[in-house]
Amino acid sequence: MDLYEEKALEELKYWQKKMSKRPSITGRLTKGVQNKINDLIPEKFHEVITVAIKNMVKAVIIGSEYITKGPLIVGSLREREEQVRNKIDFYKKAAAVSGAGTGAGGIILGLTDFPLLLSLKMKFLFDAASLYGFDVKDYKERLYILYIFQLAFSSEMRRREVYYEILDWEKRVHELPRDLNSFDWKTFQQEYRDYIDVAKMLQLVPGIGAAVGAYANYKLMNKLGDTAINAYRLRWFGSG
């Protein structure tokens, strides 16, 4: 193990401690309030949003599968992560431009940022998987991407659950649904929606929407990048 890998392993262990921490009181209270709000929303609305997000994500997954380069076979962790960080920088800038442009346009254009940002996030995850040497044509790799997404954009409680589900991925994946339609899309969309609601609502406010949209999208993509790096380091080092 070289110096870069030693440092990466230290960073991974620190990240693992954060992921495995029990939800804070604030986190539990916030989630409790969000759950009550979601309970007040008609089930039909949840069903419509769930189907919309499921179809949106599946469309991006299918499209990304064909435009993503094959897995990088040869390369040290440092070489791979240099390329991953370049991708993060690219997608952060693209997300910021998207947020600024749609935020400046008010409510109608602001709403279009949701699928656009979702597509950028998913495309980045496909690129990252390939750079770490994983074949995104493999169903279990596409499933792992969905779990990374949840790790980045979920409540403290759900994040901890997802973290423990991916710890021993090669064993765990055989216990999971063999069809993306069987994936828990309702939880996926509720957690994501709750996580980004405040930023997205502020993005619709005239006058500040552009600035808020650019900043929020930049930060959200940065969060996803950090999560992806550590989630793939987990498998690189075989940590559990």
C-alpha positions in Angstrom: 0.0 0.0 0.0 1.5 3.3 -1.1 1.2 6.7 0.8 -1.8 7.8 -1.3 -3.7 4.6 -0.4 -2.8 4.9 3.3 -4.2 8.4 3.3 -7.3 7.3 1.4 -7.9 4.5 3.8 -7.7 6.9 6.8 -10.2 9.2 5.1 -12.4 6.2 4.4 -12.4 5.1 8.1 -13.4 8.6 9.1 -16.2 8.6 6.6 -17.4 5.2 7.8 -17.6 6.6 11.4 -19.9 9.4 10.1 -22.1 7.0 8.1 -22.5 4.6 11.1 -23.3 7.3 13.7 -26.7 7.1 15.2 -29.1 9.8 14.1 -28.8 13.0 16.1 -31.8 14.4 18.1 -32.2 17.1 15.5 -32.0 14.5 12.7 -34.7 12.4 14.3 -37.0 15.3 14.9 -36.6 16.6 11.4 -37.3 13.2 9.9 -40.3 12.8 12.2 -41.7 16.1 11.0 -41.1 15.2 7.3 -42.8 11.8 7.9 -45.9 13.5 9.3 -46.0 15.9 6.4 -45.7 13.0 4.0 -48.5 11.2 5.8 -50.8 14.2 5.2 -50.1 14.0 1.4 -52.6 11.8 -0.4 -51.2 8.4 -1.3 -52.1 8.9 -4.9 -49.7 11.9 -5.1 -46.9 9.7 -3.7 -47.7 7.1 -6.3 -47.5 9.6 -9.1 -44.2 11.1 -7.9 -42.8 7.7 -7.3 -43.6 6.5 -10.8 -42.3 9.7 -12.3 -39.0 9.5 -10.5 -38.6 5.8 -11.2 -39.2 6.3 -14.9 -36.9 9.3 -14.9 -34.0 7.5 -13.2 -34.5 4.3 -15.2 -34.4 6.3 -18.5 -31.1 8.0 -17.3 -29.7 4.6 -16.3 -30.5 3.0 -19.6 -29.1 6.0 -21.5 -26.0 6.3 -19.4 -25.3 2.6 -19.8 -24.7 3.1 -23.6 -22.8 6.4 -23.5 -20.4 5.5 -20.6 -17.0 4.2 -21.4 -16.1 0.7 -20.5 -14.5 0.0 -17.1 -10.9 1.2 -16.6 -9.0 -2.0 -16.2 -5.5 -0.8 -15.3 -4.7 2.1 -12.9 -3.7 2.8 -9.3 -6.2 4.2 -6.9 -4.5 7.6 -7.2 -4.8 7.6 -11.0 -8.4 6.6 -10.9 -9.4 9.2 -8.3 -7.6 12.0 -10.2 -9.9 11.3 -13.1 -12.9 11.0 -10.8 -12.2 14.4 -9.3 -11.9 15.9 -12.7 -15.4 14.5 -13.4 -16.7 16.0 -10.2 -15.3 19.4 -11.1 -17.0 19.1 -14.5 -20.3 18.1 -13.2 -20.3 20.6 -10.4 -19.9 23.4 -12.9 -22.6 21.9 -15.2 -24.9 21.6 -12.2 -24.2 25.2 -11.1 -24.9 26.5 -14.6 -28.2 24.5 -14.7 -29.3 25.8 -11.3 -28.4 29.5 -12.2 -30.2 29.4 -15.5 -33.3 27.7 -14.3 -33.4 29.6 -11.1 -33.3 32.9 -12.9 -36.4 31.8 -14.9 -38.7 31.6 -12.0 -41.1 28.8 -11.2 -41.6 27.2 -14.6 -37.9 27.0 -15.5 -37.0 26.2 -11.8 -39.1 23.1 -12.0 -37.2 21.9 -15.1 -34.0 21.8 -13.0 -35.1 18.8 -11.0 -34.9 16.2 -13.9 -31.8 18.0 -15.3 -29.9 17.8 -12.0 -31.0 14.2 -11.5 -29.6 13.3 -14.9 -26.3 15.0 -14.2 -26.0 13.2 -10.9 -26.7 9.8 -12.4 -24.4 10.3 -15.3 -21.6 11.3 -12.9 -22.1 8.1 -10.9 -21.9 6.0 -14.1 -18.6 7.7 -15.0 -17.2 7.2 -11.5 -18.2 3.5 -11.5 -16.4 3.0 -14.8 -13.2 4.8 -13.6 -13.1 2.6 -10.5 -13.1 -0.4 -12.8 -16.7 -1.5 -12.5 -18.9 -2.5 -15.5 -22.1 -0.5 -15.5 -23.7 -3.0 -17.9 -23.8 -5.3 -14.9 -27.1 -5.0 -13.1 -25.6 -5.1 -9.6 -23.4 -2.1 -10.5 -26.4 -0.1 -11.5 -28.1 -1.1 -8.3 -25.0 0.0 -6.3 -25.2 3.4 -8.0 -28.8 3.8 -6.6 -27.5 3.0 -3.1 -24.7 5.6 -3.4 -27.3 8.1 -4.5 -29.3 7.3 -1.3 -26.3 7.6 0.8 -25.7 11.1 -0.4 -29.3 12.3 -0.3 -31.2 10.7 2.6 -32.0 11.5 6.2 -29.5 10.5 8.9 -31.6 7.5 9.7 -32.0 6.2 6.2 -28.3 6.9 5.4 -27.2 4.7 8.2 -29.4 1.9 7.0 -28.1 2.1 3.5 -24.5 2.2 4.7 -24.9 -1.1 6.5 -26.6 -2.6 3.4 -23.6 -1.9 1.2 -20.8 -2.9 3.7 -20.6 -6.4 2.4 -21.9 -5.7 -1.1 -20.8 -8.8 -2.9 -22.7 -10.9 -0.4 -25.6 -8.5 0.1 -26.3 -8.0 -3.7 -27.5 -11.6 -4.0 -30.3 -10.9 -1.5 -31.6 -7.8 -3.3 -34.3 -7.7 -6.1 -33.2 -8.8 -9.5 -35.3 -6.2 -11.2 -35.2 -2.4 -10.9 -39.0 -2.4 -10.8 -38.8 -4.2 -7.4 -36.5 -1.5 -6.0 -38.0 0.5 -3.2 -38.7 3.6 -5.3 -41.1 5.2 -2.9 -38.5 5.5 -0.1 -36.0 6.6 -2.7 -38.1 9.5 -4.0 -39.3 10.6 -0.5 -35.8 10.7 0.9 -34.4 12.6 -2.0 -37.4 15.0 -2.2 -37.2 15.7 1.6 -33.4 16.2 1.4 -33.4 18.8 -1.3 -36.9 20.5 -0.7 -35.7 23.7 1.0 -33.0 24.4 -1.6 -35.3 23.7 -4.5 -38.1 25.8 -3.1 -35.8 28.8 -2.5 -34.6 28.4 -6.1 -38.1 29.3 -7.3 -38.1 32.7 -5.5 -37.7 35.6 -8.0 -34.6 37.6 -7.4 -32.6 35.1 -5.5 -33.4 31.9 -7.5 -30.4 32.1 -9.8 -27.8 32.5 -6.9 -29.6 29.9 -4.8 -29.9 27.4 -7.7 -26.2 27.7 -8.7 -25.0 27.3 -5.1 -27.4 24.5 -4.1 -26.6 22.4 -7.2 -22.9 22.9 -6.8 -23.0 21.8 -3.2 -25.3 18.8 -3.9 -23.0 17.6 -6.7 -20.0 18.0 -4.4 -21.7 15.9 -1.7 -22.5 13.2 -4.3 -18.8 13.2 -5.4 -17.5 12.8 -1.9 -20.0 10.0 -1.2 -19.1 8.2 -4.4 -15.4 8.3 -3.8 -15.8 6.7 -0.3 -18.4 4.2 -1.4 -16.0 2.9 -4.1 -13.1 3.0 -1.8 -15.1 0.7 0.5 -15.0 -1.9 -2.3 -11.4 -1.1 -3.3 -10.1 -1.8 0.1 -12.6 -4.6 0.8 -13.6 -2.8 4.0 -16.4 -4.1 6.0 
